[in-house]
């Protein structure tokens, strides 16, 4: 049989249809690398598994895939430089120029437009009294979070610039979650600052673009390595029952949450002494709470991960977030110290498989084996250096994490997202109103505090994981 070199030499002699077949045969023979690399061509590529789900869901739930961010800019803002910087960022990142098109087989494909389109509206609120201007700003923030974006038309971002005082502006970005994740906000803001300071020509393309990743994911999942990893991971969760769907489906609810520092600080010190990160320590405590609730000796908890498992992905805007299911074994009633060691191993094992999309792992029409997601966010802080401008971030609207992170939102109970800031550990919990009440969600947090308090008091005593 002719090798790849022989096929390449025969291409010119083949009709176009046979030539394309030969190219596909050659591509199939090339091993898919373990990490993304620049794709060979600039043509359309299949969307990622997460993008496909969001695209399907937004057909019946408009604006379900819209995220929003806002900045307060205090100082003499150069509007021309801002426009040029925003356009430069859109030009730098293919994800922000990507739209979804249908092929002849009605299969979605990602197509990158050559030129960026800056969608920016302006409003002058300086004629209003301060309180009225603040109310109108808040209204604009809410409206931005409800902006109907469309992956098919390429309308995946929309900006609003509000002038609230002679030297004060608010810049609001609405972004489509199919092309923009939490990490992307830091990349975007750093690029915006660089483009404003140095001009858009300073914004060179990143080493890898999001379509490179999407193309790699599709080929890797179809290749032998992806197929084998999928089989291995499905075997890990084979004995875990799917989470039950709420009879009423899914309806979003939000509430602020906070952990009490006394028992938590002592618990985190105990975890650190055993080599556990704060996330691992809190996850272990949550596992005890869920094991008691469900009467089980094993627990699966989903955790969002940045998904940027290759260094070149860190500088590109895109939707790389994945959910990593972590299976924690509490059999035998281990002491909390022992559970910490089991958790360290389980977290490391789970994160080693974050290349595998949860939509593929649990994509057979049955819900995943977890209904609680837990995260301790650590997105890198981005100092924004705009000459002559003081930059501050405004609190955004509640996130839509459950529909982003869960393949089946009706089977989700809650997503608890915490961040450590100013000596406090708190954040927002999103929950399904048809599956839980605010008291149920708060009970998860108070349960963590109770477990840590008892663990510190008696770290070598066996844990009680049965219902009580």
N, C-alpha and C positions, 0 to 999 in steps of 0.2 A: 504494500500500500504506500502511496506517495506520502511523504512527510510534509510538514508545513511549508518548507521551502519549495517543494514541488508544486504544491497548490498555488503558492504565490506566483510562481513562474507561469502557470497555466491560465491565470485570470484573464489576461488580455485576449485569449483565444475563445473565451466562453461568451455566449449571449448574456445579456444583462441579468436575466432571471437566474441562470446557473452561476453567474459571477457572485450574486448576492448570497446564494446558497453556500458557495464555497467560503465566503467570508464568515458566515454563521458557523460553518463546520470548524474553521480555524479558531474562532473565538471560543467555541465549546471546548476545544482541546487545551486552551490556555488555562492554567490553574488560576482560580480567583484568589487574590491576595487576602491575607487575614485582616488587613487594614485598607481603607479607601486610598485610591490614587487618582490623579487626574484622568478623566475619561478620554478615550481616543478621539472622539468626535464631538461636535457641538449640536448634534441633532437631539430631538426629543428623547426623553428617558422615562421609564415607569416611575410613578410617584412612590413614596415610601408607604409602608403599611398603615402608619398613623395618618398620613395625608389622605389616603383613600377613605379611611373611616370618617374623618372630618368632612371630607367632600360629600360623602353620602348623607351624613347627618344634617349638614346645613341646607340640604334641599327641602327638608321639612321643618327645620328650626333655624330660620334666618338669624344672623349675628351670633350664633352659638360659638363660632370660632373667632370672635373678636376680642382682642386684648387692648388695653389702653395704658399709656404712660404720660406723665406730665412733668414739666420743668418750669420753675420760676426763674426768670432771667432779669436781674436787677443791674441797671447800668445802661450806657448809651449803646444800644444794639444797632449794628449795621445790617439792615434788612437785605441788601444785595448780597453781602457776604454770607448771610444765613441761607438765602435761597441757593446760592452756588454750593455751599457746603452740603445742604440736604440733597441736592441733585447729585453731587459727587458721591455721597454715601450710597444712593440708589444705584449709581453706575458701578460702584466697586463690588457690590454683592449681587450675584446672579439670583439669589433667593428672592430679592426684592424686585426683580424684573421677570419673575416666573409666573406663568399662567398654565392652567390645566386644559389641554385640548383632548378631544376624542379622536381616536384613530378610526380607520374604516371598520375595524372589528368592534367598535364601541368600547374600546379599552382606553382608560385615561392615560395621558402622557404629559410630562412636564416640558414646556417650551419656554425658552429664555428669549425675551424680547431684546433687541439690540440696544434700543435707546430707553432711558428711564423716563417715567412720567411723574412729575412732582404734582401731587394733588394737595394744594395748600389754600385754605381760606383764611381771611383776616377779619377781625372785628375790633373796633375801637370802643372801649368801654370807659374812656376817660371822662365822658360827659355825665356819668352816673356818680352818685354819692358812693363813698367807699363800701357801705353795707350792700347797696344795690349791685355794685360791680362784683363784689364777692359772691352774691347769690347767682348772678349771671355766669360767673366763672364756674361755680359748682354745677350749674345746669349744663354748661358746655362739656364738662367732664363726664357727666352722666350720659349725655347724648353721644359722646365719642365712644363710650363703652358699648353703646347699642348700634353703632354704625354697621350697616349691612355691607360687608365686604364680599368679594366674589373671586374665588380662585380661578374660575373659568375665564372671566374677562380680564384678569390681571389686576383688578382693583384690589390690591392686597395691603395698601397702606393709604392713610389719609391724615393730613396734618391740619391743625388749627393754631393760629397765632393770635392771641388776645392781647391788646394793649390796654393794661389796667391802670397805668399812670404814665406820666411823661417819660420816665426812664425805667419802666417795669413792664415786662411781657410775660405771658404764660404760653409755653409751647406744648401742645397736646398731640400725641401720636396714637392713632388707632392702627393696629396691625393685625393681620390675619395669623391665627395661631398655627396654621399649616406651614408658615414660612418664618416664624419668629417665636423663639422661646425665651425663657427668663434670662439665660446666659446672653442671648443676642442683644438684650437691652444694653448690657455693658459694652459690648463690641460696638453697637450703633452709636452710643454716646461718646465713646472714645474717638471714633472716626469723625463724628460731627465736630468735636472740638478741634481735632487736627485739621479738618477741612476749613473750618472757620479761621484758624490761626494762620495756616500755611497755604491755603488755597486748595481747590479740589484736585489739582494736578499731583498733590502729595499723596493722594489716596490710591496707591497701587493695588491691584487685585490680590486677594489672599492666595496662598499656595493651593488650597483646596476650596472648591465651591460646593454649595449644597447639592446641586445636581450630580456632582461627582459621587457624593455619598449615596444619593438615591439610586444611582446606577449601580454602584458597588453592592448596596444592600440587596437589590433585586437579583443580581448575578450570584452573590454569595449564598442566598437562601436557596436558589435553584441548584447550586453546586453540591458536590459530595460533602464538603466540610459543614455547610449550613444544614444540609439534610441530616447529617449524623448528630450535630449538636441539638437540633430540634428533637430528635428521637430521644436523646439522653435526658434532656430537660423535661420532656413530657413524662418520662418514666419516674423522675423525681417526685412529681406531683400526682402520679396516677392514683394514689390511695386517698387523696384529699378531695372531699366532696365539693362541688361547685357552690358558690354562695347563692342563697335563695333570692329570687327576684321579689321586690316589693309588689304587692297586688296592685297598687295604684300607679306603678311605674316610677318616674323620676320627677321630682320638683325640688329645685335648688333652695337651700337655706344657708345662712351665714351667721356666725357669731364670733366675737373676739374671745380668745382663750389665753390663759396665763398659768404658768407653773409657780407654786410657792417656792421661794428660794431656799428656805431652811432645809427641809428634807431633800430637796433636789441637789443643792450644793454638796451636802454630805454624801449623797448617793453618787454624784459625779466623781468625787474624790475617791470613793471606793472603787469605782470603775476604772479610773486612771491608774490606781495602784495595781490593777489586774491587767493593764494594757489595753483597756477598752476606751474608745472615743466617747464623747458625750452622746453622739447618736446611738452607738451600740448600747450604752447603758440605759438610755431612755427606751430603746427598742426592746431590750430584754424585759424591762418592767412592764411595758405595754403587752408583751407576749403573755406574761403571767395574768394580767387583767383579762385578756381575751380567752385564755385557757380556762380560767374560772367561769367566765360567762358562758362558754360553750360546752364545758364539761369534757374537754379534749386534752390529750397529752402532746399534741403537736398543733402548731399554729402557723398559718401563712399570712404574712403582712406584705402589702405592696409598698414600695418606696420609689418615688421619682428620682431618677438619676440623670445627670447632665447628658449622658450618651456620647460625650466627646472623648472617646477612648483612645484616639490618636491625636498627638500634639497638633498637627496641622489643622485639625477641626476647630481648635480653640479660637482662631481668629476670624471665623466665618459666621455670618448671620444665617440662620436656618432653624428648622424645627428638628433638633436632634434628641430632645428629651425622650426618655424611655421609662417604663415602669419595671422595676426589678422585683419579682416576687421572692421573698425570703422565707424559707421554711425553718422554723425553730422547734427543736425537740426538747420537750420538758418531761419526757418519760423518766420514771424513777424518782420523781420529786427531788431534783437536784437543789443544792444550796445555791444562793444567788451568785456566789463566786464561781461555781461550776457553770451556771447558766451563762455568765459573762463570757467564759471561754468558749462555750458552745456557740454563743452569738457571734463572737469574733470570727470563728471558723465559717459559720453560715453566711455572714455578710460578705466575707472575702470570696467565698465560693459563688455567691449570687452575682456580685459585681463583676466577676470574671466572665459572666455570660450576658453582659448588657448589650452586646451586639444583636442579640436575638429579640426581635420586637414582641411585645406582649400580645399584640394583635394577631401574630402568627402562632405564638405559643398556645394561646387560648382562643383561637379564632375559628373553632368548629361549631359555633352557634350556642355553646353552653357557657355560662358565666365563669369567670376565673375563680379559684379557690380562696379568694380573699374579698372581704367587703370593707376593710379599713385600710387606708393608706396613711403613712406617717412620714414626715420629712422634717429635717433640721437644716434649713437652707443656709448655704454658704457661698452664694454668688459673689464673685470678687467685687470689692468696692471700686468704683471708677471716679477718681478725682477729675472734675471737669475744669480744664484750664482755658477759659475764654478771656482774652485780653480785655480788661476793663469791665468784665461782667461777673457778678456774683451769681452762682448757680445753686439752686436748691431744688430738691425733688419734692413734688406734691404727692400726698397719699392718693393712690388710685382706687378705683372701684373694686369690689370683691371679685376675686378671681373665679374662673370657670374650671377649676381643676378636675372635678369629678368627670365631666364630659370629655376633658382632654386626656386624662390619665386612665379612665376605665373603659375597657371594651364594651361593657354593658352597664351603663349608669343606673339602670333599675335594680341591679344587684349590688350597688354600692351603698354603704351606710354613711361613711364619713371620710374626709381627707383632712388630717390635722397637719397644718404647716406651721412650724415654729422657727423663730430666729432669735439668736442671743444678741441683745443690743442694750447698751446703757445699764448693764447690770441686771437686766430682766430677760427671762425666756418666755416669750409669748408670740402671738400671731393670730391667725384666723383659721377657724375650722369651717369647712364647707360640708354640708350634710344633705341627705335625701329626706325631705319632709315626710315621705311615705314610708320610710324605714326607721326613722329615729326622731327623737325630740331633742331640744337643746339640753335638757337634763341628762339624756343618754350620752350626749357628746361630752358634756362637762364631767360625767362620771368616768370617762376614760382618763381624763387628766387627774382627777382626784384619786383614781385607782393607781396611777403611776406614782403619785406622791406617797400613797400608803405603802406600796410595795417597797419603794426606796427607803422609807422610814424604817420599816421592819427589817430590811436587809442590812442597814447600817447598824441597827441594834443587835442583830444576830446573823452576821454574814455567813456563818458556817452551818446554820440550821436549815433543814430541808424545807423547801417551799411548799406551801399548800396550794395546789392547783385545781383541786376539786371545787365544785360549787359549794357556797356556804351562805 
